[in-house]
Amino acid sequence: MNLLVRFYGFSENQREREMDMREMVDKVKRNEPLYGTSTLSPYMQGVAARNSRYAGVFYHILPWFNFVNHEQHGVDTAKYYQQAERELEAERNKAQ
């Protein structure tokens, strides 16, 4: 149950937020897509996202897993790009 509480954002862990920021900022610096690439059409990615959005709530009835890469996570990704810019700027200043 604790996993679901954290997964849906009712409670978060500082360590998880820091790990997420580090992973995503590193991806931005490497110019990689944040959530991977998908061979599915945007419509099918949306279907997968909608089907699994609250799947954890009914996990005890019907386990439903989502293995589809999609952009529909409800996260403002600007924070990752802003942090990457700050880090790259700091690295440039340090090199001078």
Phi, psi and chi 1 to 4 in degrees:
 res  aa     phi    psi   chi1   chi2   chi3   chi4
   1 MET       -  -37.7 -175.8   64.0  172.4      -
   2 ASN   -59.6  -35.9  -76.1  -21.5      -      -
   3 LEU   -61.8  -45.4  176.2   64.1      -      -
   4 LEU   -65.2  -38.8  -72.4  179.4      -      -
   5 VAL   -61.0  -42.3  170.0      -      -      -
   6 ARG   -72.4  -40.8  -72.5 -167.7  -13.1 -112.0
   7 PHE   -59.7  -40.3 -179.9   72.0      -      -
   8 TYR   -86.7    2.9  -74.8  112.8      -      -
   9 GLY    84.6   11.2      -      -      -      -
  10 PHE   -71.5  -26.7  -60.5  128.0      -      -
  11 SER  -148.8  134.6  155.4      -      -      -
  12 GLU  -125.2  161.5  -75.9 -163.7   74.4      -
  13 ASN  -114.2  128.1 -179.8  -38.8      -      -
  14 GLN   -56.0  -40.7  179.7   66.2   27.2      -
  15 ARG   -61.4  -41.9  179.5  176.7  167.2  -93.7
  16 GLU   -64.6  -41.1  -70.2  171.6   -4.9      -
  17 ARG   -63.4  -41.8  -73.9 -163.9  -54.4  -96.7
  18 GLU   -65.9  -41.1  -69.4  169.4   -3.8      -
  19 MET   -65.5  -40.6  -73.0  173.1   28.3      -
  20 ASP   -62.5  -46.1  174.5   65.8      -      -
  21 MET   -61.1  -44.7 -179.1   62.3   77.3      -
  22 ARG   -62.1  -47.5 -179.9   78.5  -90.0  132.1
  23 GLU   -62.0  -45.7  176.5 -174.0   -3.0      -
  24 MET   -71.7  -38.8  -66.0  -56.4 -160.5      -
  25 VAL   -64.7  -39.6  167.5      -      -      -
  26 ASP   -61.9  -39.2  -71.6  -14.4      -      -
  27 LYS   -64.6  -41.1  -75.5 -174.9  174.9 -170.9
  28 VAL   -61.5  -44.2  169.1      -      -      -
  29 LYS   -62.7  -33.7  -72.9  179.9  175.4 -179.7
  30 ARG   -86.2    1.8  -68.3 -171.2  -54.5  -97.4
  31 ASN    60.6   39.5 -157.7   25.0      -      -
  32 GLU  -101.8  154.2  -64.6  176.4   -1.8      -
  33 PRO   -64.7  138.3    6.2   -7.2      -      -
  34 LEU   -62.2  -39.8  -67.7  179.8      -      -
  35 TYR  -113.2   26.8  -62.8  110.1      -      -
  36 GLY    79.4 -177.9      -      -      -      -
  37 THR  -113.3  155.8   56.7      -      -      -
  38 SER  -132.9  147.2  179.1      -      -      -
  39 THR   -92.5   -5.0   57.3      -      -      -
  40 LEU   -82.0  155.6  -64.8  177.9      -      -
  41 SER   -68.8  158.1   69.5      -      -      -
  42 PRO   -56.2  -35.4  -27.4   35.2      -      -
  43 TYR   -62.6  -47.5  172.1   76.1      -      -
  44 MET   -67.5  -32.6  -70.6  -52.9  -63.9      -
  45 GLN   -62.9  -40.3  -68.6  175.9   40.3      -
  46 GLY   -64.3  -40.8      -      -      -      -
  47 VAL   -60.1  -46.5  168.3      -      -      -
  48 ALA   -62.2  -41.6      -      -      -      -
  49 ALA   -65.0  -44.3      -      -      -      -
  50 ARG   -66.7  -38.8  -71.7 -172.4  -64.7  -80.8
  51 ASN   -66.7  -28.9  -75.9  -16.9      -      -
  52 SER  -105.7    0.5   66.4      -      -      -
  53 ARG   -53.8  -49.4 -177.6  153.2  -61.9  140.3
  54 TYR  -115.5   28.5  -62.4  105.2      -      -
  55 ALA   -61.0  -31.6      -      -      -      -
  56 GLY   -65.7  -25.7      -      -      -      -
  57 VAL   -65.8  -36.2  175.3      -      -      -
  58 PHE  -106.4   21.3  -58.3  105.3      -      -
  59 TYR   -57.8  -33.8 -177.5   77.1      -      -
  60 HIS   -71.1  -17.5   62.1  -71.1      -      -
  61 ILE   -97.3  -50.4  -62.5  170.0      -      -
  62 LEU  -143.5  102.0  176.2   65.8      -      -
  63 PRO   -61.7  128.9  -19.1   29.9      -      -
  64 TRP  -134.3  119.4 -168.6  -83.6      -      -
  65 PHE  -113.5  147.5  -58.2   97.7      -      -
  66 ASN  -117.9  115.7 -177.9   -1.7      -      -
  67 PHE  -110.5   18.5  -61.2  106.5      -      -
  68 VAL   -95.7  131.2  175.4      -      -      -
  69 ASN   -78.5  128.5  -72.2  -31.3      -      -
  70 HIS  -151.9  163.5   57.0   80.4      -      -
  71 GLU   -93.5    1.1  -61.3  -72.7  -32.0      -
  72 GLN   -95.0   68.2  -58.2  177.6   23.0      -
  73 HIS  -104.6   -5.7  -65.7  -87.0      -      -
  74 GLY    70.7   26.2      -      -      -      -
  75 VAL  -114.0  135.2  175.5      -      -      -
  76 ASP   -78.6  105.3 -178.5   12.6      -      -
  77 THR   -77.9   -5.0   57.2      -      -      -
  78 ALA   -58.8  -32.7      -      -      -      -
  79 LYS   -62.1  -32.8   62.6 -175.2  176.8 -176.2
  80 TYR   -70.7  -42.2  -56.1  126.9      -      -
  81 TYR   -68.1  -38.9  -69.4   93.8      -      -
  82 GLN   -64.8  -42.9  -67.9  165.5   -7.7      -
  83 GLN   -65.7  -39.4  179.9   64.7   25.9      -
  84 ALA   -62.9  -41.4      -      -      -      -
  85 GLU   -61.1  -43.6  -73.1  176.3   12.9      -
  86 ARG   -61.6  -43.1  -74.6 -169.0  -70.8  -92.4
  87 GLU   -68.0  -41.1  -70.4 -177.8   13.0      -
  88 LEU   -65.3  -39.2  -70.4  170.4      -      -
  89 GLU   -63.8  -42.1 -175.1   64.8   29.6      -
  90 ALA   -64.6  -38.6      -      -      -      -
  91 GLU   -66.0  -39.3  -70.3  171.6    9.8      -
  92 ARG   -65.4  -42.0  -80.8 -167.6  -71.7  -92.4
  93 ASN   -66.6  -35.6  -69.6  -21.9      -      -
  94 LYS   -68.3  -35.1 -173.2  177.6  177.6 -178.5
  95 ALA   -71.6  -22.0      -      -      -      -
  96 GLN   -80.1      -  -68.4  177.1   -5.2      -
